[in-house]
Amino acid sequence: MFQPLVLSMFLYFPEDKSEYIPAAITFVIFLIGALITMRFIIKVSKREAKKAKELEEQLKNQQSTPRNS
């Protein structure tokens, strides 16, 4: 009983469809920002994975070479 009352307060469908324009613009801005952020995170992640791989190879090479002690 309480749920439809609460949901009806937030549902609003305007008669004038031009009121959707600011929401659409805001949505597009945030979508572009999210895509740019995702691409940036993927790029940084690949760079860090490459560094980790190089460090791993370097440590393997150090362990495989016998020490003259």
Secondary structure, DSSP 8 states (H G I E B T S, - for coil): -HHHHHHHHH----SSGGGHHHHHHHHHHHHHHHHHHHHHHHHHHHHHHHHHHHHHHHHHHHHHS----
